[in-house]
Amino acid sequence: MRSFLEFGVPLRRLAAVAMLMVALAVQLSGAQDAPVDRRPEYSHGEMEDLLSKGRITARKNSAKGVTDAFRVTLSDGQRTHDAQVQNVDIFRDRFEVTPKYTEFNFRDTYRYNVAAYRLARLIGLDNVPMSVSRMVDAKQAAVTWWIDDVAMNEGARLKMSARDRLGPNPSRTNAYIHILRVFDELIQNRDRNAGNLLWTKDWTMWMIDHTRAFRTDPALRNPKLLERCERSLFAGMQALTREAITGAMGDNLLQTEVDALIARRDSIVKLFEEKIEKSGEAAVLYTLPR
């Protein structure tokens, strides 16, 4: 092997190159050893304690929505995180939702945020944010964990090109959409819109704001949209019992709302069982890609 000197490279330049290489090696080593700047991770219990007991240190009113929700920062002296507060609690015998649609026995209540979270836990879903009931400003309210790292809402996603709107893993994105359809039928959510469906930077779907769900109509609204079902979600619905629902909900659902929920669950399970019998399990059930 010929040396650098044979090519006429001066010794001073060789020394400078060597020093530069050493400096780069030190920088790379330091970068590998340096801690990664990540958001703090919280256990389920820590999240619940912070939402239930955390002191409000800051607040910011929301510019969107019709339920006067606002954002707060909670702290227990060691941990800090933001949350959404909703205290809406409206009942109307008759309510004109739109000029062409009137709803009877209309409810819009913070209790349904807590109920949606607890039901999601019962049936194995982890993309409904934790929500607890507590007093804020002398009013009972739902205090819901703020979703970090949001990239866009559903409206922004749908404005993307047909290829880009499915993200880097189209099968995973479509899997979330099927979960959404099943969950919204189960709770009979009548207010799903582009603003209360969020996508984080890792393309995880988060279903938020359920204050107009849990209607007492036992019938399914759009059964034709129920094409496929995530496997663990299907098993969770099959195993769901009245006792489990009543025990988890406390006073967040009325008995008539629980009755309707059970009836819709029965219809959804039956629908997918019939699809499985006709087309086979592989064509109907799937596992959410991680």
N, C-alpha and C positions, 0 to 999 in steps of 0.2 A: 504494500500500500504506500502511495506517495504521500509525503507530508505536506502541510500547508506551506512550509518554507520553500518547497520546490516550485510552488506556483507564485512565489514572490510576495506572499502575504506578510506584512510587517508584524513583528512581535507585539507592538503596542496595540495593534488592531485585534490580534488574537486574544490579548489579555482583556480588552474591552468586551469582546464577544463572550468570553468565558464568564466575566462578571455578570453580564446580562442574563446568561443562561441560569446562573445560580439564583439571581433575583427572581426570575420567573418561576423557578422550582419552589422557592420559598413562598411566593404568592399563591401558587397552586396548592401547596401543602396547607397553608393557612386557610384557604377557601374550603378545603375539604374538612378541616377540623372545626371551622366556625359553625356555631349553631344556626339552623335554618329558622328564618323568621316566620313562624306559624301562629295562627290564632290559637289561643288557649283552648284546650279540650275540657269539657265538663262531663261529669257523670250524670246519669239520669237524676239521682238524688240532689246533686248540686244545682242542676237546672231548676228543679222544682222548688228548692229552698229559696233560690234567688228570685224566682217569679213570685213566690208566696210572701216572702219576708223582706226582700231587698228594699233598701231605701232609695227613693226616687231622687236622683241628684241633678237631673236635667230633663227637659221636655221640649217637644217640637210638634206643633199642630200639623196635621196632614192636610195637604192641598187637594187630595182626591177622596172620592167616596162620599156617601151620604149619611154615614153613621157617626160622624163627629169623632172618628178614631184619632188618637194621637200617639206619638212615639215618645218613649221615656228611656232614660238610662238608669239602670238599677245597680246598686252596689251593696255588698255585705261587709265592706272594709277590706276584703282580700280579692274578691272576684267582681268583675264589672261586665255587664252586657246590656244591650238594648232590648226593648219589648214594645209591643203594640198594646194599647189600652182601648177597649171598646165597652161602653156602658149602655148602648142602645137597648131598649126593652119596650117594644111597642106591640100592642094588640089592637086589632080593628075587626069588628064584625064583618065589615065590607070595605075593601080597599081597591081602588082603581090603580093597578100596577102600571098599565099603559092604557091609552084610549080604547084599545080593542080587547083588553083583558082585565077582568075584575076577579079578585080573589076573596073568598069568604073565610072568616076565622083566620085572618092574616096575622102572622107573627114575624117580628124582626127582633131577635134578642141575642145578647152576648152569650147566653147559656148554651146556644148551639155551637159556638166555637169550642167550648169545653167538651161538649158531648161528642163533637166530631173527632177531637183528638183522642178521647177515651175509647171510642168505638174503633178507630184506626188501630190502636194498640191491641184491642181484643182480637181483631182479625188479621193481625200480622203486618200491617202497613207502617212504614217508618218515614213517610214523606208528608205527614200532616204535623205542623209544628206544635210543640207542647203548649197547652193553654190551661191556666188555672183561674179559679174564681177568687177574687179578693176585693177588699174595699179600697177605692182610690177616690180622693176628693169627696169622701162621705157618701160615695155611691158604689153599689156592688158592680163589678166589672169583670170582664175576661181580660187577663193579662197574658199575652201570647209571645213566645220566644221570637225575636227578630231574626229573619233569615239573612245570613251573611253571604257575601260573594255572589250576589245576584247579578246575572249577566243581562237578563231581559225578562219581560213578561210575555204572555202568550201572543199578545197583539204584535209585539216587535218580531217574534219568531215567525209569525205567519206572513210578515212583510218581506221576509227573506226569500231568495230563490227556492224553487222546489227542491233542489239538491241540498242547499245549505241549511234549510230549515230542519232537516233531520239530523244535523250534527255529525260528529265523527263516527258514531255508531248508530246507524239508522234503526237497527233491530231493537236497540235499547230505548230509543226515543219512542218508537211505535209501541213498545211494551208499556211504557208509562201512560201513553194515551189510552190504551185498553184498560189500565188500572183506573184512570180517571173516570171513564165511562161507567164502569161497574160501581165505583164508590158513589158517584153522583146519583145513580139510580137507587142505590141502597138507601141513601139518606134523603132522597128526593130533593136535591139541591136545585132551587129555582132561580138562583142568582149567580151561576157560574158565568163569568165574563173574562175578557182578555186581561183585565187588571188584577184578578185574584188567582191567577195561575202563574207561578214564577219558575224560571229556569236558572240554576246557578251555573257558574263557569265550568263545572265538570259535567254539565248537561243532566243534572238531577232535577226532576220536576217536583215542585212543592205546591200543594193544594192549601190555600189559605182562605180566610173570611167566609165562614159558613153560617152567618146570622139569619139567613132565609132558607134554611134547610129543614129537615125533619117534619115535613108536612104529614097530615093525618090521612092522606089518600093512600090506600093500600096498593093501588094499581101502579104498574110500571109506566113511565111516560114515553120512553123511546127504546123499547126492547130490541128493535132492529139494529141498534148500535152495539148491542152486546154480542160481539162476534167471537172474541177469545177472552180467556181469563188467566191471570197469573196463578200458578199452581198453589202456592202457599196461601194466597188470598182465597181461592176456592175452598181449600181445606179449612181455613179460618171461618168462613161463612157457614160451612157445613156443621162445624163444631159449636157455633154460637147458640147459646141458650138464653131463655128469658131471664133466668136467675142471674146469669153472668152480666147481662145488659143492665138489669135493675140494680145489681150490686155496684157496678162501675159508674152508673150515671148519677146516683144520688137524686137531688132535686133538679137536675139539669134537663130531664125529659119528663113529660107528663105520661100517665099510663096509656092514654090514647095514642101518643106518639110512639111509645114502645110497641104497642099492638100493630101499628102500621108498619113499623120497621121490621118486625118479625114477618109480617105478611109479604113484604117486598123481598126479604131475604129468601123466603120459601119459593117465590116465583123465580128469582134469579138462579137459585140452585137447581130448580127443576128445569129451567131453560137450558142451562149448560149440561145437565145430565142427559137431556134429550139430544143435544148436539153431539155429545161424546158417543152416545149409542148409535147415532146415525153416521158420524164421520170418523170416529176413533179419537182416543184421548190425545194423540200427538197433534192432531189438527186443531184441537180446541184449547188445550192447556199448554202453558209454557212457563219457563223459569226466567225471571228478570235477569238479564245480563248485568254483571257488576263491572 
